[in-house]
Amino acid sequence: MEDGCGDLAGWRDRQRDAQWALGLAQTAADPPLGNESVGRGSSDDAFADDAPLRLRVAATIRALLRQRALESSLCPSEAARVVGGDGWRTLMPLVRDVAWSMEASGWLRISRGGERLRAPSPGTLRLARGPNFSETSQTTSNECEGP
């Protein structure tokens, strides 16, 4: 069904991502579609048991990328600032972990200086749409899980 602005179902997916990104839909009854079991993280991850926060980060990354030109990228700190506000710096390890998980599932392409990175590494990163990025659908249940 069309709503005058494109696919209505796709619009609802984008709206749900935005709600999660803003922390407005943090109930078990309203998870982002397809993300019901994500968020385990690695065993040494300080945020491993905080699935809602991991979901917010993933939803924020998707929402930020959807608002940009197809070839554009973003800095992981942009997602951390949206989710964490003034305390965004403490979220950077989590944001990077979620981004690498999204890269492993093909949702993101991570680069430095224009060159694609395929393994977690320290330093400046840029996040862009990966080959599996979808403008309308949600991610798989493994998107936010740590390595």
LOMARTOR-116536 format. One record per atom (N, C-alpha, C, O): residue number from 1; residue in one letter; atom name; x, y, z. Coordinates in steps of 0.02 Angstrom, whole numbers, plus 50000, padded with zeros to 5 digits. Layout:
<site NUM, a, CA, <X, Y, Z>>
...
//
This chain:
<site 1, m, N, <50042, 49941, 50000>>
<site 1, m, CA, <50000, 50000, 50000>>
<site 1, m, C, <50044, 50062, 50000>>
<site 1, m, O, <50092, 50066, 50038>>
<site 2, e, N, <50028, 50110, 49959>>
<site 2, e, CA, <50065, 50172, 49954>>
<site 2, e, C, <50032, 50225, 49998>>
<site 2, e, O, <49971, 50226, 50005>>
<site 3, d, N, <50072, 50269, 50027>>
<site 3, d, CA, <50046, 50322, 50068>>
<site 3, d, C, <50061, 50391, 50039>>
<site 3, d, O, <50053, 50441, 50073>>
<site 4, g, N, <50082, 50394, 49977>>
<site 4, g, CA, <50100, 50457, 49945>>
<site 4, g, C, <50174, 50473, 49953>>
<site 4, g, O, <50200, 50515, 49917>>
<site 5, c, N, <50207, 50440, 49999>>
<site 5, c, CA, <50279, 50452, 50011>>
<site 5, c, C, <50319, 50388, 50001>>
<site 5, c, O, <50377, 50385, 50020>>
<site 6, g, N, <50288, 50337, 49972>>
<site 6, g, CA, <50323, 50274, 49962>>
<site 6, g, C, <50286, 50218, 49996>>
<site 6, g, O, <50228, 50226, 50015>>
<site 7, d, N, <50319, 50163, 50004>>
<site 7, d, CA, <50290, 50103, 50033>>
<site 7, d, C, <50272, 50114, 50106>>
<site 7, d, O, <50314, 50134, 50146>>
<site 8, l, N, <50209, 50101, 50124>>
<site 8, l, CA, <50185, 50112, 50192>>
<site 8, l, C, <50221, 50066, 50242>>
<site 8, l, O, <50239, 50086, 50297>>
<site 9, a, N, <50230, 50003, 50222>>
<site 9, a, CA, <50265, 49956, 50266>>
<site 9, a, C, <50336, 49980, 50279>>
<site 9, a, O, <50360, 49976, 50335>>
<site 10, g, N, <50371, 50004, 50228>>
<site 10, g, CA, <50438, 50030, 50236>>
<site 10, g, C, <50439, 50090, 50281>>
<site 10, g, O, <50485, 50098, 50322>>
<site 11, w, N, <50390, 50133, 50275>>
<site 11, w, CA, <50385, 50191, 50318>>
<site 11, w, C, <50377, 50170, 50390>>
<site 11, w, O, <50407, 50199, 50435>>
<site 12, r, N, <50336, 50118, 50402>>
<site 12, r, CA, <50326, 50094, 50471>>
<site 12, r, C, <50391, 50066, 50500>>
<site 12, r, O, <50406, 50077, 50559>>
<site 13, d, N, <50429, 50031, 50459>>
<site 13, d, CA, <50494, 50005, 50482>>
<site 13, d, C, <50540, 50063, 50501>>
<site 13, d, O, <50574, 50061, 50553>>
<site 14, r, N, <50542, 50114, 50459>>
<site 14, r, CA, <50585, 50172, 50474>>
<site 14, r, C, <50561, 50208, 50537>>
<site 14, r, O, <50601, 50231, 50577>>
<site 15, q, N, <50495, 50212, 50546>>
<site 15, q, CA, <50468, 50243, 50606>>
<site 15, q, C, <50487, 50203, 50668>>
<site 15, q, O, <50506, 50232, 50719>>
<site 16, r, N, <50483, 50137, 50664>>
<site 16, r, CA, <50501, 50095, 50722>>
<site 16, r, C, <50575, 50103, 50738>>
<site 16, r, O, <50593, 50108, 50796>>
<site 17, d, N, <50619, 50105, 50686>>
<site 17, d, CA, <50690, 50117, 50699>>
<site 17, d, C, <50700, 50184, 50734>>
<site 17, d, O, <50739, 50188, 50782>>
<site 18, a, N, <50665, 50235, 50711>>
<site 18, a, CA, <50672, 50301, 50743>>
<site 18, a, C, <50649, 50300, 50815>>
<site 18, a, O, <50681, 50329, 50858>>
<site 19, q, N, <50594, 50266, 50829>>
<site 19, q, CA, <50569, 50261, 50898>>
<site 19, q, C, <50620, 50226, 50943>>
<site 19, q, O, <50632, 50247, 50999>>
<site 20, w, N, <50649, 50171, 50918>>
<site 20, w, CA, <50700, 50137, 50956>>
<site 20, w, C, <50761, 50180, 50966>>
<site 20, w, O, <50791, 50182, 51020>>
<site 21, a, N, <50781, 50216, 50914>>
<site 21, a, CA, <50840, 50259, 50918>>
<site 21, a, C, <50831, 50312, 50971>>
<site 21, a, O, <50878, 50331, 51005>>
<site 22, l, N, <50770, 50337, 50977>>
<site 22, l, CA, <50756, 50390, 51026>>
<site 22, l, C, <50738, 50363, 51095>>
<site 22, l, O, <50728, 50401, 51141>>
<site 23, g, N, <50733, 50296, 51101>>
<site 23, g, CA, <50716, 50266, 51165>>
<site 23, g, C, <50642, 50271, 51181>>
<site 23, g, O, <50623, 50267, 51239>>
<site 24, l, N, <50600, 50278, 51130>>
<site 24, l, CA, <50528, 50285, 51140>>
<site 24, l, C, <50491, 50219, 51135>>
<site 24, l, O, <50431, 50217, 51149>>
<site 25, a, N, <50524, 50165, 51117>>
<site 25, a, CA, <50491, 50101, 51107>>
<site 25, a, C, <50530, 50046, 51141>>
<site 25, a, O, <50544, 49994, 51110>>
<site 26, q, N, <50548, 50055, 51203>>
<site 26, q, CA, <50589, 50006, 51238>>
<site 26, q, C, <50548, 49957, 51279>>
<site 26, q, O, <50561, 49949, 51338>>
<site 27, t, N, <50501, 49925, 51248>>
<site 27, t, CA, <50463, 49874, 51282>>
<site 27, t, C, <50469, 49810, 51243>>
<site 27, t, O, <50479, 49811, 51183>>
<site 28, a, N, <50464, 49754, 51277>>
<site 28, a, CA, <50469, 49689, 51243>>
<site 28, a, C, <50413, 49681, 51193>>
<site 28, a, O, <50420, 49642, 51145>>
<site 29, a, N, <50358, 49716, 51203>>
<site 29, a, CA, <50301, 49710, 51157>>
<site 29, a, C, <50313, 49746, 51091>>
<site 29, a, O, <50275, 49735, 51044>>
<site 30, d, N, <50363, 49789, 51087>>
<site 30, d, CA, <50373, 49829, 51026>>
<site 30, d, C, <50447, 49830, 51005>>
<site 30, d, O, <50475, 49884, 50997>>
<site 31, p, N, <50479, 49771, 50995>>
<site 31, p, CA, <50549, 49772, 50972>>
<site 31, p, C, <50552, 49790, 50899>>
<site 31, p, O, <50502, 49782, 50863>>
<site 32, p, N, <50609, 49814, 50875>>
<site 32, p, CA, <50616, 49823, 50803>>
<site 32, p, C, <50605, 49756, 50769>>
<site 32, p, O, <50629, 49705, 50794>>
<site 33, l, N, <50569, 49755, 50715>>
<site 33, l, CA, <50553, 49693, 50680>>
<site 33, l, C, <50616, 49652, 50665>>
<site 33, l, O, <50665, 49679, 50640>>
<site 34, g, N, <50614, 49588, 50681>>
<site 34, g, CA, <50670, 49544, 50666>>
<site 34, g, C, <50726, 49547, 50716>>
<site 34, g, O, <50776, 49511, 50708>>
<site 35, n, N, <50721, 49587, 50768>>
<site 35, n, CA, <50775, 49595, 50817>>
<site 35, n, C, <50758, 49565, 50885>>
<site 35, n, O, <50790, 49583, 50934>>
<site 36, e, N, <50710, 49520, 50888>>
<site 36, e, CA, <50686, 49497, 50952>>
<site 36, e, C, <50739, 49464, 50996>>
<site 36, e, O, <50734, 49468, 51058>>
<site 37, s, N, <50790, 49432, 50967>>
<site 37, s, CA, <50837, 49395, 51008>>
<site 37, s, C, <50908, 49423, 51004>>
<site 37, s, O, <50956, 49387, 51020>>
<site 38, v, N, <50917, 49484, 50983>>
<site 38, v, CA, <50984, 49512, 50977>>
<site 38, v, C, <51008, 49539, 51043>>
<site 38, v, O, <50970, 49546, 51091>>
<site 39, g, N, <51073, 49554, 51045>>
<site 39, g, CA, <51099, 49591, 51102>>
<site 39, g, C, <51139, 49552, 51152>>
<site 39, g, O, <51152, 49577, 51206>>
<site 40, r, N, <51159, 49491, 51135>>
<site 40, r, CA, <51198, 49454, 51184>>
<site 40, r, C, <51267, 49483, 51192>>
<site 40, r, O, <51293, 49485, 51248>>
<site 41, g, N, <51297, 49505, 51139>>
<site 41, g, CA, <51364, 49534, 51144>>
<site 41, g, C, <51416, 49482, 51163>>
<site 41, g, O, <51399, 49424, 51176>>
<site 42, s, N, <51478, 49503, 51163>>
<site 42, s, CA, <51531, 49457, 51183>>
<site 42, s, C, <51533, 49452, 51259>>
<site 42, s, O, <51508, 49497, 51294>>
<site 43, s, N, <51561, 49399, 51285>>
<site 43, s, CA, <51560, 49387, 51357>>
<site 43, s, C, <51598, 49439, 51396>>
<site 43, s, O, <51584, 49449, 51455>>
<site 44, d, N, <51647, 49472, 51365>>
<site 44, d, CA, <51685, 49523, 51401>>
<site 44, d, C, <51659, 49593, 51388>>
<site 44, d, O, <51691, 49642, 51409>>
<site 45, d, N, <51604, 49599, 51355>>
<site 45, d, CA, <51574, 49664, 51338>>
<site 45, d, C, <51535, 49690, 51398>>
<site 45, d, O, <51492, 49656, 51425>>
<site 46, a, N, <51550, 49750, 51420>>
<site 46, a, CA, <51516, 49780, 51477>>
<site 46, a, C, <51441, 49789, 51464>>
<site 46, a, O, <51402, 49794, 51511>>
<site 47, f, N, <51422, 49792, 51400>>
<site 47, f, CA, <51352, 49802, 51382>>
<site 47, f, C, <51320, 49738, 51356>>
<site 47, f, O, <51267, 49741, 51326>>
<site 48, a, N, <51351, 49681, 51367>>
<site 48, a, CA, <51328, 49618, 51337>>
<site 48, a, C, <51256, 49601, 51355>>
<site 48, a, O, <51220, 49572, 51314>>
<site 49, d, N, <51234, 49618, 51414>>
<site 49, d, CA, <51167, 49601, 51435>>
<site 49, d, C, <51117, 49656, 51424>>
<site 49, d, O, <51060, 49652, 51446>>
<site 50, d, N, <51137, 49709, 51390>>
<site 50, d, CA, <51092, 49765, 51380>>
<site 50, d, C, <51065, 49766, 51309>>
<site 50, d, O, <51081, 49810, 51269>>
<site 51, a, N, <51024, 49716, 51293>>
<site 51, a, CA, <50996, 49709, 51226>>
<site 51, a, C, <50958, 49772, 51204>>
<site 51, a, O, <50967, 49793, 51146>>
<site 52, p, N, <50918, 49804, 51246>>
<site 52, p, CA, <50883, 49864, 51222>>
<site 52, p, C, <50930, 49919, 51200>>
<site 52, p, O, <50916, 49954, 51151>>
<site 53, l, N, <50986, 49927, 51234>>
<site 53, l, CA, <51034, 49979, 51215>>
<site 53, l, C, <51067, 49961, 51148>>
<site 53, l, O, <51077, 50004, 51106>>
<site 54, r, N, <51084, 49898, 51140>>
<site 54, r, CA, <51113, 49876, 51077>>
<site 54, r, C, <51064, 49887, 51019>>
<site 54, r, O, <51083, 49907, 50965>>
<site 55, l, N, <51000, 49873, 51032>>
<site 55, l, CA, <50949, 49883, 50981>>
<site 55, l, C, <50942, 49957, 50964>>
<site 55, l, O, <50934, 49975, 50906>>
<site 56, r, N, <50946, 50000, 51015>>
<site 56, r, CA, <50942, 50072, 51002>>
<site 56, r, C, <51000, 50095, 50959>>
<site 56, r, O, <50991, 50136, 50914>>
<site 57, v, N, <51059, 50069, 50973>>
<site 57, v, CA, <51118, 50088, 50933>>
<site 57, v, C, <51109, 50066, 50861>>
<site 57, v, O, <51120, 50106, 50815>>
<site 58, a, N, <51089, 50003, 50850>>
<site 58, a, CA, <51079, 49978, 50782>>
<site 58, a, C, <51025, 50018, 50746>>
<site 58, a, O, <51034, 50037, 50688>>
<site 59, a, N, <50971, 50032, 50780>>
<site 59, a, CA, <50916, 50071, 50749>>
<site 59, a, C, <50940, 50142, 50733>>
<site 59, a, O, <50921, 50170, 50682>>
<site 60, t, N, <50980, 50170, 50777>>
<site 60, t, CA, <51006, 50238, 50765>>
<site 60, t, C, <51051, 50239, 50704>>
<site 60, t, O, <51046, 50284, 50663>>
<site 61, i, N, <51095, 50190, 50698>>
<site 61, i, CA, <51140, 50187, 50640>>
<site 61, i, C, <51098, 50182, 50576>>
<site 61, i, O, <51111, 50218, 50528>>
<site 62, r, N, <51048, 50138, 50576>>
<site 62, r, CA, <51006, 50131, 50517>>
<site 62, r, C, <50969, 50195, 50501>>
<site 62, r, O, <50967, 50217, 50444>>
<site 63, a, N, <50940, 50226, 50553>>
<site 63, a, CA, <50902, 50288, 50542>>
<site 63, a, C, <50947, 50344, 50516>>
<site 63, a, O, <50927, 50381, 50470>>
<site 64, l, N, <51007, 50351, 50543>>
<site 64, l, CA, <51053, 50403, 50520>>
<site 64, l, C, <51074, 50391, 50447>>
<site 64, l, O, <51077, 50438, 50408>>
<site 65, l, N, <51088, 50329, 50430>>
<site 65, l, CA, <51108, 50314, 50361>>
<site 65, l, C, <51050, 50325, 50312>>
<site 65, l, O, <51061, 50346, 50255>>
<site 66, r, N, <50990, 50309, 50333>>
<site 66, r, CA, <50932, 50319, 50289>>
<site 66, r, C, <50920, 50393, 50273>>
<site 66, r, O, <50890, 50408, 50222>>
<site 67, q, N, <50944, 50437, 50315>>
<site 67, q, CA, <50934, 50509, 50304>>
<site 67, q, C, <50989, 50539, 50261>>
<site 67, q, O, <50989, 50600, 50249>>
<site 68, r, N, <51035, 50499, 50237>>
<site 68, r, CA, <51092, 50524, 50198>>
<site 68, r, C, <51090, 50497, 50127>>
<site 68, r, O, <51055, 50449, 50111>>
<site 69, a, N, <51130, 50529, 50085>>
<site 69, a, CA, <51137, 50505, 50017>>
<site 69, a, C, <51164, 50434, 50018>>
<site 69, a, O, <51198, 50414, 50065>>
<site 70, l, N, <51148, 50395, 49967>>
<site 70, l, CA, <51167, 50324, 49965>>
<site 70, l, C, <51242, 50313, 49975>>
<site 70, l, O, <51261, 50263, 50005>>
<site 71, e, N, <51283, 50358, 49950>>
<site 71, e, CA, <51356, 50349, 49954>>
<site 71, e, C, <51386, 50378, 50018>>
<site 71, e, O, <51445, 50370, 50031>>
<site 72, s, N, <51345, 50411, 50059>>
<site 72, s, CA, <51370, 50445, 50119>>
<site 72, s, C, <51384, 50396, 50175>>
<site 72, s, O, <51359, 50339, 50176>>
<site 73, s, N, <51425, 50419, 50222>>
<site 73, s, CA, <51441, 50378, 50280>>
<site 73, s, C, <51433, 50421, 50343>>
<site 73, s, O, <51419, 50481, 50339>>
<site 74, l, N, <51441, 50389, 50400>>
<site 74, l, CA, <51438, 50426, 50463>>
<site 74, l, C, <51491, 50401, 50510>>
<site 74, l, O, <51518, 50346, 50502>>
<site 75, c, N, <51507, 50442, 50558>>
<site 75, c, CA, <51554, 50424, 50610>>
<site 75, c, C, <51516, 50387, 50665>>
<site 75, c, O, <51461, 50409, 50682>>
<site 76, p, N, <51543, 50334, 50693>>
<site 76, p, CA, <51509, 50299, 50748>>
<site 76, p, C, <51490, 50346, 50806>>
<site 76, p, O, <51440, 50334, 50841>>
<site 77, s, N, <51528, 50399, 50816>>
<site 77, s, CA, <51513, 50445, 50871>>
<site 77, s, C, <51446, 50480, 50861>>
<site 77, s, O, <51415, 50502, 50909>>
<site 78, e, N, <51423, 50486, 50798>>
<site 78, e, CA, <51358, 50517, 50786>>
<site 78, e, C, <51303, 50475, 50816>>
<site 78, e, O, <51257, 50502, 50847>>
<site 79, a, N, <51306, 50409, 50808>>
<site 79, a, CA, <51257, 50365, 50838>>
<site 79, a, C, <51263, 50367, 50915>>
<site 79, a, O, <51212, 50368, 50950>>
<site 80, a, N, <51324, 50368, 50940>>
<site 80, a, CA, <51334, 50370, 51012>>
<site 80, a, C, <51304, 50434, 51042>>
<site 80, a, O, <51275, 50432, 51096>>
<site 81, r, N, <51311, 50490, 51007>>
<site 81, r, CA, <51283, 50554, 51031>>
<site 81, r, C, <51207, 50553, 51033>>
<site 81, r, O, <51177, 50580, 51079>>
<site 82, v, N, <51176, 50522, 50982>>
<site 82, v, CA, <51103, 50518, 50981>>
<site 82, v, C, <51078, 50475, 51039>>
<site 82, v, O, <51031, 50494, 51074>>
<site 83, v, N, <51110, 50418, 51050>>
<site 83, v, CA, <51087, 50372, 51102>>
<site 83, v, C, <51108, 50394, 51171>>
<site 83, v, O, <51069, 50390, 51218>>
<site 84, g, N, <51170, 50419, 51179>>
<site 84, g, CA, <51197, 50432, 51245>>
<site 84, g, C, <51195, 50503, 51269>>
<site 84, g, O, <51210, 50516, 51327>>
<site 85, g, N, <51177, 50550, 51226>>
<site 85, g, CA, <51176, 50620, 51248>>
<site 85, g, C, <51244, 50642, 51272>>
<site 85, g, O, <51295, 50628, 51240>>
<site 86, d, N, <51245, 50676, 51329>>
<site 86, d, CA, <51309, 50701, 51356>>
<site 86, d, C, <51358, 50646, 51375>>
<site 86, d, O, <51418, 50657, 51378>>
<site 87, g, N, <51332, 50586, 51388>>
<site 87, g, CA, <51375, 50530, 51407>>
<site 87, g, C, <51394, 50486, 51348>>
<site 87, g, O, <51409, 50427, 51358>>
<site 88, w, N, <51393, 50513, 51288>>
<site 88, w, CA, <51404, 50474, 51227>>
<site 88, w, C, <51471, 50438, 51225>>
<site 88, w, O, <51475, 50384, 51197>>
<site 89, r, N, <51522, 50467, 51255>>
<site 89, r, CA, <51589, 50436, 51250>>
<site 89, r, C, <51591, 50367, 51282>>
<site 89, r, O, <51628, 50323, 51259>>
<site 90, t, N, <51553, 50357, 51335>>
<site 90, t, CA, <51553, 50292, 51368>>
<site 90, t, C, <51520, 50238, 51324>>
<site 90, t, O, <51531, 50178, 51336>>
<site 91, l, N, <51482, 50259, 51275>>
<site 91, l, CA, <51449, 50211, 51230>>
<site 91, l, C, <51491, 50191, 51170>>
<site 91, l, O, <51472, 50145, 51133>>
<site 92, m, N, <51546, 50224, 51159>>
<site 92, m, CA, <51585, 50211, 51098>>
<site 92, m, C, <51606, 50138, 51090>>
<site 92, m, O, <51602, 50112, 51034>>
<site 93, p, N, <51629, 50103, 51142>>
<site 93, p, CA, <51646, 50032, 51133>>
<site 93, p, C, <51585, 49991, 51110>>
<site 93, p, O, <51591, 49947, 51067>>
<site 94, l, N, <51527, 50006, 51138>>
<site 94, l, CA, <51466, 49971, 51119>>
<site 94, l, C, <51447, 49987, 51046>>
<site 94, l, O, <51430, 49942, 51008>>
<site 95, v, N, <51450, 50050, 51028>>
<site 95, v, CA, <51432, 50070, 50960>>
<site 95, v, C, <51478, 50036, 50909>>
<site 95, v, O, <51455, 50011, 50858>>
<site 96, r, N, <51542, 50035, 50924>>
<site 96, r, CA, <51589, 50002, 50879>>
<site 96, r, C, <51575, 49927, 50874>>
<site 96, r, O, <51579, 49898, 50820>>
<site 97, d, N, <51560, 49896, 50930>>
<site 97, d, CA, <51544, 49824, 50931>>
<site 97, d, C, <51482, 49810, 50889>>
<site 97, d, O, <51482, 49763, 50849>>
<site 98, v, N, <51430, 49849, 50898>>
<site 98, v, CA, <51369, 49840, 50859>>
<site 98, v, C, <51383, 49852, 50785>>
<site 98, v, O, <51359, 49814, 50743>>
<site 99, a, N, <51423, 49903, 50769>>
<site 99, a, CA, <51439, 49917, 50699>>
<site 99, a, C, <51477, 49858, 50668>>
<site 99, a, O, <51462, 49840, 50611>>
<site 100, w, N, <51524, 49828, 50703>>
<site 100, w, CA, <51560, 49771, 50676>>
<site 100, w, C, <51514, 49712, 50666>>
<site 100, w, O, <51522, 49674, 50618>>
<site 101, s, N, <51467, 49702, 50711>>
<site 101, s, CA, <51418, 49649, 50703>>
<site 101, s, C, <51375, 49661, 50641>>
<site 101, s, O, <51359, 49615, 50604>>
<site 102, m, N, <51355, 49724, 50632>>
<site 102, m, CA, <51316, 49742, 50573>>
<site 102, m, C, <51357, 49733, 50509>>
<site 102, m, O, <51330, 49714, 50457>>
<site 103, e, N, <51421, 49746, 50513>>
<site 103, e, CA, <51466, 49737, 50455>>
<site 103, e, C, <51471, 49662, 50438>>
<site 103, e, O, <51470, 49644, 50380>>
<site 104, a, N, <51477, 49621, 50489>>
<site 104, a, CA, <51483, 49549, 50478>>
<site 104, a, C, <51421, 49520, 50444>>
<site 104, a, O, <51425, 49471, 50407>>
<site 105, s, N, <51363, 49550, 50457>>
<site 105, s, CA, <51301, 49526, 50425>>
<site 105, s, C, <51286, 49562, 50359>>
<site 105, s, O, <51235, 49549, 50328>>
<site 106, g, N, <51331, 49606, 50339>>
<site 106, g, CA, <51323, 49639, 50275>>
<site 106, g, C, <51281, 49702, 50276>>
<site 106, g, O, <51269, 49732, 50224>>
<site 107, w, N, <51259, 49723, 50335>>
<site 107, w, CA, <51217, 49784, 50340>>
<site 107, w, C, <51259, 49847, 50334>>
<site 107, w, O, <51234, 49898, 50311>>
<site 108, l, N, <51321, 49844, 50354>>
<site 108, l, CA, <51365, 49902, 50350>>
<site 108, l, C, <51428, 49886, 50312>>
<site 108, l, O, <51448, 49828, 50305>>
<site 109, r, N, <51459, 49939, 50287>>
<site 109, r, CA, <51526, 49936, 50260>>
<site 109, r, C, <51566, 49984, 50303>>
<site 109, r, O, <51549, 50042, 50309>>
<site 110, i, N, <51619, 49960, 50333>>
<site 110, i, CA, <51660, 50001, 50377>>
<site 110, i, C, <51725, 50017, 50342>>
<site 110, i, O, <51758, 49973, 50314>>
<site 111, s, N, <51744, 50080, 50343>>
<site 111, s, CA, <51805, 50101, 50308>>
<site 111, s, C, <51845, 50151, 50349>>
<site 111, s, O, <51821, 50180, 50398>>
<site 112, r, N, <51907, 50161, 50327>>
<site 112, r, CA, <51951, 50212, 50355>>
<site 112, r, C, <51989, 50241, 50295>>
<site 112, r, O, <52022, 50204, 50258>>
<site 113, g, N, <51985, 50305, 50287>>
<site 113, g, CA, <52020, 50336, 50231>>
<site 113, g, C, <51997, 50311, 50163>>
<site 113, g, O, <52036, 50310, 50116>>
<site 114, g, N, <51934, 50291, 50159>>
<site 114, g, CA, <51907, 50266, 50096>>
<site 114, g, C, <51920, 50193, 50082>>
<site 114, g, O, <51894, 50166, 50033>>
<site 115, e, N, <51960, 50160, 50124>>
<site 115, e, CA, <51975, 50089, 50114>>
<site 115, e, C, <51935, 50046, 50163>>
<site 115, e, O, <51933, 50060, 50222>>
<site 116, r, N, <51903, 49995, 50136>>
<site 116, r, CA, <51861, 49951, 50176>>
<site 116, r, C, <51902, 49913, 50227>>
<site 116, r, O, <51956, 49887, 50213>>
<site 117, l, N, <51875, 49909, 50288>>
<site 117, l, CA, <51905, 49868, 50341>>
<site 117, l, C, <51861, 49807, 50351>>
<site 117, l, O, <51799, 49812, 50345>>
<site 118, r, N, <51890, 49751, 50365>>
<site 118, r, CA, <51851, 49689, 50373>>
<site 118, r, C, <51860, 49658, 50442>>
<site 118, r, O, <51829, 49606, 50456>>
<site 119, a, N, <51901, 49687, 50483>>
<site 119, a, CA, <51911, 49660, 50551>>
<site 119, a, C, <51914, 49718, 50600>>
<site 119, a, O, <51940, 49771, 50584>>
<site 120, p, N, <51886, 49708, 50660>>
<site 120, p, CA, <51888, 49762, 50709>>
<site 120, p, C, <51959, 49788, 50719>>
<site 120, p, O, <52007, 49750, 50726>>
<site 121, s, N, <51964, 49854, 50720>>
<site 121, s, CA, <52029, 49885, 50731>>
<site 121, s, C, <52019, 49952, 50764>>
<site 121, s, O, <51967, 49984, 50754>>
<site 122, p, N, <52067, 49975, 50802>>
<site 122, p, CA, <52061, 50040, 50834>>
<site 122, p, C, <52069, 50096, 50783>>
<site 122, p, O, <52091, 50084, 50726>>
<site 123, g, N, <52049, 50155, 50802>>
<site 123, g, CA, <52057, 50212, 50758>>
<site 123, g, C, <51992, 50236, 50729>>
<site 123, g, O, <51938, 50211, 50746>>
<site 124, t, N, <51997, 50285, 50686>>
<site 124, t, CA, <51939, 50316, 50656>>
<site 124, t, C, <51904, 50268, 50608>>
<site 124, t, O, <51936, 50234, 50568>>
<site 125, l, N, <51838, 50266, 50612>>
<site 125, l, CA, <51797, 50225, 50568>>
<site 125, l, C, <51744, 50267, 50535>>
<site 125, l, O, <51722, 50318, 50561>>
<site 126, r, N, <51722, 50245, 50477>>
<site 126, r, CA, <51664, 50273, 50443>>
<site 126, r, C, <51616, 50216, 50429>>
<site 126, r, O, <51637, 50162, 50408>>
<site 127, l, N, <51552, 50228, 50441>>
<site 127, l, CA, <51501, 50177, 50430>>
<site 127, l, C, <51458, 50197, 50370>>
<site 127, l, O, <51434, 50253, 50366>>
<site 128, a, N, <51450, 50151, 50324>>
<site 128, a, CA, <51409, 50163, 50265>>
<site 128, a, C, <51365, 50102, 50252>>
<site 128, a, O, <51375, 50049, 50282>>
<site 129, r, N, <51316, 50111, 50209>>
<site 129, r, CA, <51272, 50055, 50190>>
<site 129, r, C, <51313, 49997, 50162>>
<site 129, r, O, <51357, 50007, 50120>>
<site 130, g, N, <51298, 49937, 50186>>
<site 130, g, CA, <51329, 49877, 50159>>
<site 130, g, C, <51285, 49847, 50106>>
<site 130, g, O, <51231, 49873, 50091>>
<site 131, p, N, <51306, 49791, 50076>>
<site 131, p, CA, <51268, 49760, 50023>>
<site 131, p, C, <51200, 49734, 50044>>
<site 131, p, O, <51155, 49728, 50003>>
<site 132, n, N, <51190, 49719, 50109>>
<site 132, n, CA, <51126, 49695, 50133>>
<site 132, n, C, <51083, 49749, 50165>>
<site 132, n, O, <51029, 49734, 50191>>
<site 133, f, N, <51106, 49811, 50163>>
<site 133, f, CA, <51067, 49866, 50193>>
<site 133, f, C, <51002, 49873, 50154>>
<site 133, f, O, <51002, 49873, 50092>>
<site 134, s, N, <50948, 49880, 50189>>
<site 134, s, CA, <50883, 49888, 50157>>
<site 134, s, C, <50851, 49952, 50182>>
<site 134, s, O, <50854, 49969, 50241>>
<site 135, e, N, <50821, 49988, 50137>>
<site 135, e, CA, <50788, 50050, 50156>>
<site 135, e, C, <50722, 50037, 50191>>
<site 135, e, O, <50696, 50081, 50226>>
<site 136, t, N, <50694, 49977, 50184>>
<site 136, t, CA, <50627, 49965, 50211>>
<site 136, t, C, <50624, 49908, 50261>>
<site 136, t, O, <50580, 49908, 50304>>
<site 137, s, N, <50669, 49859, 50258>>
<site 137, s, CA, <50662, 49802, 50302>>
<site 137, s, C, <50707, 49808, 50363>>
<site 137, s, O, <50755, 49847, 50364>>
<site 138, q, N, <50691, 49769, 50413>>
<site 138, q, CA, <50730, 49767, 50474>>
<site 138, q, C, <50785, 49715, 50467>>
<site 138, q, O, <50787, 49679, 50418>>
<site 139, t, N, <50828, 49713, 50515>>
<site 139, t, CA, <50885, 49668, 50513>>
<site 139, t, C, <50868, 49600, 50540>>
<site 139, t, O, <50814, 49589, 50567>>
<site 140, t, N, <50914, 49554, 50532>>
<site 140, t, CA, <50906, 49487, 50559>>
<site 140, t, C, <50920, 49487, 50633>>
<site 140, t, O, <50944, 49536, 50661>>
<site 141, s, N, <50904, 49432, 50665>>
<site 141, s, CA, <50913, 49428, 50737>>
<site 141, s, C, <50986, 49429, 50758>>
<site 141, s, O, <51000, 49439, 50817>>
<site 142, n, N, <51032, 49418, 50713>>
<site 142, n, CA, <51103, 49416, 50730>>
<site 142, n, C, <51138, 49483, 50722>>
<site 142, n, O, <51197, 49489, 50737>>
<site 143, e, N, <51102, 49534, 50699>>
<site 143, e, CA, <51135, 49597, 50681>>
<site 143, e, C, <51175, 49628, 50737>>
<site 143, e, O, <51231, 49652, 50724>>
<site 144, c, N, <51151, 49628, 50797>>
<site 144, c, CA, <51183, 49665, 50852>>
<site 144, c, C, <51225, 49620, 50897>>
<site 144, c, O, <51255, 49645, 50944>>
<site 145, e, N, <51227, 49556, 50883>>
<site 145, e, CA, <51265, 49512, 50927>>
<site 145, e, C, <51339, 49523, 50918>>
<site 145, e, O, <51363, 49537, 50863>>
<site 146, g, N, <51375, 49518, 50971>>
<site 146, g, CA, <51447, 49525, 50969>>
<site 146, g, C, <51480, 49465, 50936>>
<site 146, g, O, <51446, 49416, 50920>>
<site 147, p, N, <51545, 49469, 50925>>
<site 147, p, CA, <51580, 49414, 50892>>
<site 147, p, C, <51579, 49350, 50933>>
<site 147, p, O, <51607, 49299, 50912>>
//
